[in-house]
Amino acid sequence: MLNVVLALSFAANPTVVTLSNGMRWVLAPSSNEPRVGGVVVVRVGGAHERAGEAGVAHLLEHLAFKGTPVTGPFIEWRLEHEALDEVLRLTERYDTLVAERGEQSKEAIELLMELTVAEGKWEAQAIPWAFVALMNKHDLRFNAQTSFDRTRYVGDFPPSQLELWLTAQAEQFAAPVFRQFRAERDVVLQERFDSESPFTDAMATLYQGALGDDRPWSLIGSPEDIRRISPSTVDAFYARHYAPSNAVGALVGNFDPVQAEQTLRRTFERIPDRSTAPMPIPPLGPPKHQVVKGRERGVLLAFPQPGLFDSRSLANRVALAALTQEGGALFELCAANKPCTRLTLSRGPATWSDHLLVLAMTPSATASPKQLLDEALSRLERAAPSEAQLRAAWKEVQLDAAHERSTRAMRAAVLAESLINGAPLDDVFLERVTPPSSPAEVRKALARFRRDQASTIVQGGP
Amino acid sequence: MKRLLSALVLSSCAPLIAGTSRVLPPNLQTDPADVASKAEASPDVPVERLVLENEVTVFWQRVPDSRLVDIVVGLGCGDLDDPSGRPGLTATTLEAAFVAGSSLEPLAQRAAFQALGTSPVASTELGFSLVRLSVLRPDFAAGLELLVDALAHPRFEPAPTLAVLERYAARPTSKNAEHLRRGLLPQGTGASQLLDPALIRSTPREAMVEHARRCVTPNRLVLGLSGDLDEDAIRAASKVVAGLQKGDASARMTLPFSNRTASLRLRPDASTRRATIAIAGSAGNLSARERVAATILTQVLSSSLLQELRSELGYVYSTRGLVVSGAGVNLALVTFTTRRERAFHATRRAVEAFETWWKAWPLTPQVVERVKLQLLAFERARSPASLVERRVERWLLDGPNGEARSDLEMLESIDAGALQQIFVKAFAPERRQLIVSGDVDPASPWSSLGAVEQ
């Protein structure tokens, strides 16, 4: 069942640099690569948001690209700071007034005019795209993602720009300036609308049930909260989580590790550490069954899954692939003329640790959500993939793993997580941590997709 | 001098963002621009090209140590090749080829793909189609053979073909994308027709067989590969394409952008929950370099609109510039999304911006340079699979004798003057169309922006 695969080779074994402020970096040089991939992983995401601030982690990630006190002022920071401070102060006042009296109230309209004038004055002092332009000018590709418990800032750049990337990232980490706050908040709000599904609210209910506390547990925020997030809320969130000891970095590719370490000590090491307010994700609770109303009829079926560094995780992934590939129990459920018209999978929270796998299913016109749920659970009870199906499932999981490591930045992210989770750093495919499983182990893993393990939500439509 | 002043000012302020926890330590106040290297960017790894015995072109890039091989088959058949009365024929023919049997029975064919852990993904564009398959390195030869066999010997067995047609007819589509497409293309082709589920379900097998025969020929097919491969491995595996029969290179359809009287097409649809506005210009036939210039142009225009409409007036959420290309057709598009209550004002402001730009080209070299830098960075960091795919697309659009330079080289050579030429070609008032779709208020005074067709 197991194919021999080539180990991903590094020119030198990865090493770890620990800075005096507690931040750790994995350095994985490789002369085979033409460029360098880098990542800064902050151990914070949607799971760490408090009630009333769902979406703040994502908004902070957006604002981080608006520059710093060094990169962004048109003439000098002192002048811009005064003008920006006024804008942010008026923004807070305006938000409060709108909440109390409404957007169309006379006071709100007058204050909006004042805010608009202040924004105009600020614009004369700032170049909000300066940070992004600097990256582009020097061939640095960048991106960021916010997930359940991580915010990642990734980059890909030529070897000659290592110092630039580390300097810019360090300054961005230490002192992001909240330029164009209202516009960015609006963008985050629209992204929230764009990523909405008929099950968005039900997902949040599911996680609240599984994780048992009153956090929002919303990966993408809530419109009501996003509209109300103020600059001071974002700053407080930053203060609670963006500290060097709460972040990990990694570099993969064509760079000199000695030069990299020296540059890290000149940049990230100069950021003083700070105590943070960790909000650990609670362990998954026992299964729950709930009925909710929603925009459309549907079913959420959720199973606890071991995290990626758990030795059982590979068997679980193969089992899941066997269930969802063509001919598998869940695939057949949603093939033509069956009770389900659509099936999507999502993982949350925190795939690095124990998490929920959620199957979202839309019933066909002739099936009720309850019927669909019963049918799905029955098929899972009876699932018995053949040897050929298990081989195909294993191949699919190997391909997924290869895709997840196909870029330098992705490999850097895996190394960062390996460091966080105490896994060996020369095992980027996690083949020692989660060795390939026997068919018997995979069949045992199928038992984790049974009725007694399932949390469910039946969504009954409007 | 400015940086020295800034440094002095910075060092005297602490914390640097007063009243917050965000502090830039005094010994971390380096201007990143000062540490940026002036060294030349590292040379690009080239995309190689080889031509097989039966004249099929292969583009490839070696990726040492990669566990994956990314295969892309490009076919010179797209939506524009859908005959009138058969919208979606190209797309459904392609999808059915991989599940409805080949030299293998359908079940055996699907099992063979499943044994690779994956299955092909086909996408059909206006002027061409791409089929992508990623496999593990040891499965490269088998994967390529399965793909080519499916394309060269499609059976279109009834039951699996019907299943494909059913899925295609029932698939969720972006309503705004549909509205935009129908707004852009003139009537009279399959591509411009509504994707009618009943019509799709009733597609006769003979139509699919004939369409496949026309589309899958060596002179309309190009291969793209990236992975840990060398030329010998590629030639050995590519023997499977040697059996393809050379067919007629049928005349490619060219579409005029239509002599329309309406300059604003209004497609209200409250169910989409957002408004999408597109300003479209038809640039006709463009060379590869002109297409790159058109891409930069649309990015520059959308970036400028974003600056005006979002940043300054808070009107829109996202703007996008893109060029949609087919055989002899290039549509330059600047699109943006907004909410219902802002749609009319944002559109009016965008129309005013285009009128202003038409009268006096305002895009300074600095603006152009900024956007170019963004695109250059994007191009340089493309993955090997993406680079190869770009070469495949260019071959499909421009043929075997098309531009030899890479997109990157062409990007670097384009200046503001070249963009202005494309602007004049594409966005002359008589060639400009507005398509307004989605959650918009039909009662807004749209007719003040142009002759409306609803």
Chai-1 contact restraints between the chains, C-beta under 6 A:
chainA,res_idxA,chainB,res_idxB,connection_type,confidence,min_distance_angstrom,max_distance_angstrom,comment,restraint_id
A,L8,B,D65,contact,1.0,0.0,6.0,A-B,restraint_1
A,S9,B,D65,contact,1.0,0.0,6.0,A-B,restraint_2
A,N32,B,P64,contact,1.0,0.0,6.0,A-B,restraint_3
A,P34,B,S42,contact,1.0,0.0,6.0,A-B,restraint_4
A,P34,B,V45,contact,1.0,0.0,6.0,A-B,restraint_5
A,P69,B,L16,contact,1.0,0.0,6.0,A-B,restraint_6
A,P69,B,L24,contact,1.0,0.0,6.0,A-B,restraint_7
A,V70,B,Q29,contact,1.0,0.0,6.0,A-B,restraint_8
A,V70,B,D31,contact,1.0,0.0,6.0,A-B,restraint_9
A,E76,B,S6,contact,1.0,0.0,6.0,A-B,restraint_10
A,E76,B,V9,contact,1.0,0.0,6.0,A-B,restraint_11
A,W77,B,L10,contact,1.0,0.0,6.0,A-B,restraint_12
A,R78,B,V9,contact,1.0,0.0,6.0,A-B,restraint_13
A,A133,B,R370,contact,1.0,0.0,6.0,A-B,restraint_14
A,L134,B,A33,contact,1.0,0.0,6.0,A-B,restraint_15
A,N136,B,L373,contact,1.0,0.0,6.0,A-B,restraint_16
A,N136,B,Q374,contact,1.0,0.0,6.0,A-B,restraint_17
A,N136,B,A377,contact,1.0,0.0,6.0,A-B,restraint_18
A,K137,B,L373,contact,1.0,0.0,6.0,A-B,restraint_19
A,H138,B,A36,contact,1.0,0.0,6.0,A-B,restraint_20
A,D139,B,A41,contact,1.0,0.0,6.0,A-B,restraint_21
A,D139,B,A377,contact,1.0,0.0,6.0,A-B,restraint_22
A,D139,B,R380,contact,1.0,0.0,6.0,A-B,restraint_23
A,R141,B,A377,contact,1.0,0.0,6.0,A-B,restraint_24
A,R141,B,A381,contact,1.0,0.0,6.0,A-B,restraint_25
A,D156,B,A381,contact,1.0,0.0,6.0,A-B,restraint_26
A,P158,B,A41,contact,1.0,0.0,6.0,A-B,restraint_27
A,P158,B,S42,contact,1.0,0.0,6.0,A-B,restraint_28
A,S160,B,S37,contact,1.0,0.0,6.0,A-B,restraint_29
A,S160,B,A39,contact,1.0,0.0,6.0,A-B,restraint_30
A,Q161,B,S37,contact,1.0,0.0,6.0,A-B,restraint_31
A,E163,B,V35,contact,1.0,0.0,6.0,A-B,restraint_32
A,L164,B,P32,contact,1.0,0.0,6.0,A-B,restraint_33
A,L164,B,V35,contact,1.0,0.0,6.0,A-B,restraint_34
A,L164,B,A36,contact,1.0,0.0,6.0,A-B,restraint_35
A,T167,B,T30,contact,1.0,0.0,6.0,A-B,restraint_36
A,T167,B,P32,contact,1.0,0.0,6.0,A-B,restraint_37
A,T167,B,V35,contact,1.0,0.0,6.0,A-B,restraint_38
A,A168,B,P32,contact,1.0,0.0,6.0,A-B,restraint_39
A,A174,B,L24,contact,1.0,0.0,6.0,A-B,restraint_40
A,A175,B,L16,contact,1.0,0.0,6.0,A-B,restraint_41
A,A175,B,R22,contact,1.0,0.0,6.0,A-B,restraint_42
A,A175,B,L24,contact,1.0,0.0,6.0,A-B,restraint_43
A,A183,B,R310,contact,1.0,0.0,6.0,A-B,restraint_44
A,A183,B,S311,contact,1.0,0.0,6.0,A-B,restraint_45
A,V187,B,Y317,contact,1.0,0.0,6.0,A-B,restraint_46
A,Q190,B,Y317,contact,1.0,0.0,6.0,A-B,restraint_47
A,D235,B,T20,contact,1.0,0.0,6.0,A-B,restraint_48
A,A239,B,S21,contact,1.0,0.0,6.0,A-B,restraint_49
A,R270,B,P25,contact,1.0,0.0,6.0,A-B,restraint_50
A,R270,B,N27,contact,1.0,0.0,6.0,A-B,restraint_51
A,R270,B,L28,contact,1.0,0.0,6.0,A-B,restraint_52
A,A336,B,A163,contact,1.0,0.0,6.0,A-B,restraint_53
A,A336,B,E166,contact,1.0,0.0,6.0,A-B,restraint_54
A,A392,B,Q114,contact,1.0,0.0,6.0,A-B,restraint_55
A,A392,B,A115,contact,1.0,0.0,6.0,A-B,restraint_56
A,K395,B,G117,contact,1.0,0.0,6.0,A-B,restraint_57
A,E396,B,G117,contact,1.0,0.0,6.0,A-B,restraint_58
A,L399,B,G117,contact,1.0,0.0,6.0,A-B,restraint_59
A,L399,B,T118,contact,1.0,0.0,6.0,A-B,restraint_60
A,A402,B,R67,contact,1.0,0.0,6.0,A-B,restraint_61
A,A402,B,L68,contact,1.0,0.0,6.0,A-B,restraint_62
